[in-house]
Amino acid sequence: MKIRSIDQRKRQKFDVSGEKLFKLTIAGGAAFWGTSIVTSLLPIAAKYREAFSNWSIQTVWVGSLIAGLMVGCCVSYFLVAVFPKIPTKSPILKSVIISSIALVLAIILNDVPLILHAPSDALYYFFIGVGFNAARFLFLGIAVGYLYEKLYE
């Protein structure tokens, strides 16, 4: 019986409250969506959408809301789940680290395939897309980390 109680104490318990996770997800999704709207109004964004002619600004805005909520949920969940294991003290920095990992995955899954089917100046548009995504994911990480700090501390 003692072995069982020792094993239970060794386990890391984390509180994934549905309400707090929902708030973190909404905050991250809103930051991602707001950044998408602001960046999509830039003149260089119009050239970026023109290079990939099947995109419209309305598609970007609706798609970024859905993507922001999905990424925000993942970042929020992993922030809550592995919070003690990330080697920094600031929740904002921890959240930015997690969102940076999500950024790398998004670049690999989204931007790399685009350059394979893009016009001759695909590398130029690749870096534009990476810049837009970096801004989105950075602000998502900051928003989730800031709200986490307010909710949990």
C-alpha positions as CSV (number, residue, x, y, z in Angstrom):
1,M,0.0,0.0,0.0
2,K,2.8,2.4,0.7
3,I,4.2,2.0,-2.8
4,R,0.9,3.2,-4.2
5,S,0.8,6.3,-2.1
6,I,4.4,7.2,-3.1
7,D,3.5,6.8,-6.8
8,Q,0.6,9.1,-6.4
9,R,2.7,11.8,-4.7
10,K,5.2,11.6,-7.5
11,R,2.7,12.4,-10.1
12,Q,2.4,16.0,-11.1
13,K,-1.2,17.2,-10.8
14,F,-2.3,20.1,-12.9
15,D,-5.6,21.9,-12.7
16,V,-7.2,22.1,-16.2
17,S,-10.3,24.0,-15.2
18,G,-12.7,24.2,-18.2
19,E,-13.5,27.8,-17.4
20,K,-9.9,29.0,-17.1
21,L,-8.9,27.0,-20.2
22,F,-11.8,28.6,-22.1
23,K,-10.8,32.1,-21.0
24,L,-7.2,31.5,-22.0
25,T,-8.3,30.1,-25.4
26,I,-10.5,33.1,-26.1
27,A,-7.8,35.5,-25.2
28,G,-5.2,33.7,-27.4
29,G,-7.7,33.4,-30.3
30,A,-8.7,37.1,-30.0
31,A,-5.0,38.2,-30.1
32,F,-4.3,35.9,-33.1
33,W,-7.4,37.2,-34.9
34,G,-6.7,40.8,-34.1
35,T,-3.1,40.5,-35.3
36,S,-4.3,38.8,-38.5
37,I,-6.8,41.6,-39.3
38,V,-4.1,44.3,-38.7
39,T,-1.5,42.5,-40.8
40,S,-4.0,41.7,-43.6
41,L,-4.6,45.4,-44.1
42,L,-0.9,46.1,-45.0
43,P,-0.1,46.6,-48.7
44,I,2.5,43.8,-48.6
45,A,-0.3,41.4,-47.4
46,A,-2.3,42.2,-50.6
47,K,0.8,41.1,-52.7
48,Y,1.1,38.0,-50.5
49,R,-2.6,37.1,-51.1
50,E,-2.2,37.9,-54.8
51,A,0.7,35.4,-55.1
52,F,-1.6,32.7,-53.8
53,S,-4.7,33.8,-55.9
54,N,-7.2,31.5,-54.1
55,W,-7.2,33.6,-50.9
56,S,-9.4,36.6,-50.2
57,I,-9.3,38.9,-47.3
58,Q,-12.6,37.6,-45.9
59,T,-11.2,34.0,-46.0
60,V,-8.1,35.2,-44.1
61,W,-10.3,36.9,-41.4
62,V,-12.6,33.9,-40.9
63,G,-9.9,31.4,-41.2
64,S,-7.6,33.2,-38.8
65,L,-10.4,33.3,-36.1
66,I,-10.8,29.5,-36.3
67,A,-7.1,28.9,-36.5
68,G,-6.5,31.3,-33.6
69,L,-9.0,29.5,-31.4
70,M,-7.4,26.1,-32.2
71,V,-3.8,27.3,-31.6
72,G,-4.9,29.3,-28.5
73,C,-6.5,26.2,-27.1
74,C,-3.4,24.1,-27.7
75,V,-1.1,26.7,-26.2
76,S,-3.3,27.2,-23.2
77,Y,-3.6,23.5,-22.5
78,F,0.1,22.9,-22.7
79,L,0.8,26.0,-20.6
80,V,-1.4,24.7,-17.9
81,A,-0.3,21.0,-18.3
82,V,3.5,21.5,-18.3
83,F,3.8,24.8,-16.5
84,P,6.2,23.6,-13.8
85,K,8.4,21.8,-16.3
86,I,9.3,24.9,-18.4
87,P,12.5,26.3,-17.0
88,T,11.6,30.0,-16.6
89,K,9.5,31.8,-14.0
90,S,7.5,34.2,-16.1
91,P,4.1,32.8,-17.4
92,I,4.3,35.1,-20.4
93,L,7.7,33.8,-21.4
94,K,6.6,30.2,-20.9
95,S,3.6,30.9,-23.1
96,V,5.7,32.5,-25.8
97,I,8.0,29.5,-25.7
98,I,5.0,27.2,-26.3
99,S,3.6,29.4,-29.0
100,S,7.0,29.5,-30.7
101,I,7.0,25.7,-30.9
102,A,3.5,26.0,-32.4
103,L,4.9,28.6,-34.9
104,V,7.6,26.2,-36.0
105,L,5.0,23.5,-36.6
106,A,2.7,25.9,-38.5
107,I,5.6,26.9,-40.7
108,I,6.4,23.3,-41.5
109,L,2.8,22.4,-42.1
110,N,1.6,25.5,-43.8
111,D,4.3,27.7,-45.3
112,V,6.7,25.1,-46.6
113,P,4.1,23.4,-48.8
114,L,3.1,26.8,-50.2
115,I,6.6,27.5,-51.5
116,L,6.6,24.2,-53.3
117,H,3.6,25.2,-55.4
118,A,4.2,29.0,-55.6
119,P,5.6,31.2,-58.4
120,S,9.3,31.8,-59.0
121,D,9.7,34.4,-56.2
122,A,8.3,31.9,-53.6
123,L,11.2,32.4,-51.1
124,Y,10.2,36.1,-50.9
125,Y,6.6,35.2,-50.0
126,F,7.8,32.5,-47.7
127,F,9.5,35.0,-45.5
128,I,6.5,37.4,-45.6
129,G,4.3,34.5,-44.4
130,V,6.8,33.6,-41.7
131,G,6.8,37.2,-40.6
132,F,3.0,37.4,-40.4
133,N,2.8,34.2,-38.5
134,A,5.6,35.2,-36.1
135,A,3.6,38.3,-35.2
136,R,0.4,36.3,-34.7
137,F,1.9,33.6,-32.6
138,L,3.9,36.1,-30.5
139,F,0.8,38.1,-29.6
140,L,-1.1,34.9,-28.9
141,G,1.6,33.8,-26.5
142,I,1.7,37.2,-24.8
143,A,-2.1,37.3,-24.4
144,V,-2.3,33.7,-23.0
145,G,0.6,34.2,-20.7
146,Y,-0.6,37.5,-19.4
147,L,-4.1,36.1,-18.7
148,Y,-2.6,33.0,-17.1
149,E,-0.7,35.3,-14.8
150,K,-3.9,37.1,-13.8
151,L,-6.0,34.0,-13.3
152,Y,-3.5,31.7,-11.5
153,E,-1.4,34.1,-9.5
